[in-house]
Amino acid sequence: MAISADLGKVLEAYVCKLVEEGRYGSKSEVLREGVRLVQEREQRLAALDEMVAAGLKDVDEGRTIPAEEVFDRLEKKYREMAKKSKLSSS
């Protein structure tokens, strides 16, 4: 099945420019690359949606740690790292 698309003047000119400059061998190559990029983006967005859904499920089921607790642990960790760094450089 062939696909025909009206890109409009600006996009058509850009596609032609890419082909004329030798970046692509044909208009079809440019369009295939564009569709591949859209496909990759859609896959990344789907994966992100899955991660968000999993995170929300964890929240709903109480599998979370209060932010204050996490921040306290991080602060302690980095203070200890800074102390060790000062001691080793002395």
GIGI-V582590 format. One record per residue. RES is the residue in one letter. PSI is psi in whole degrees, 0 to 359 (NA if undefined). Layout:
RES_PSI / RES_PSI
//
This chain:
M_123 / A_147 / I_131 / S_132 / A_137 / D_109 / L_346 / G_163 / K_316 / V_311 / L_321 / E_316 / A_321 / Y_317 / V_314 / C_319 / K_317 / L_320 / V_315 / E_324 / E_355 / G_7 / R_329 / Y_153 / G_340 / S_167 / K_322 / S_321 / E_319 / V_313 / L_321 / R_317 / E_318 / G_317 / V_322 / R_319 / L_320 / V_317 / Q_314 / E_317 / R_318 / E_322 / Q_318 / R_320 / L_321 / A_318 / A_319 / L_317 / D_319 / E_318 / M_319 / V_316 / A_318 / A_319 / G_318 / L_324 / K_318 / D_318 / V_312 / D_326 / E_8 / G_17 / R_65 / T_165 / I_133 / P_139 / A_320 / E_319 / E_316 / V_314 / F_320 / D_316 / R_318 / L_317 / E_315 / K_314 / K_312 / Y_332 / R_318 / E_320 / M_319 / A_320 / K_313 / K_321 / S_318 / K_319 / L_320 / S_337 / S_355 / S_NA
//
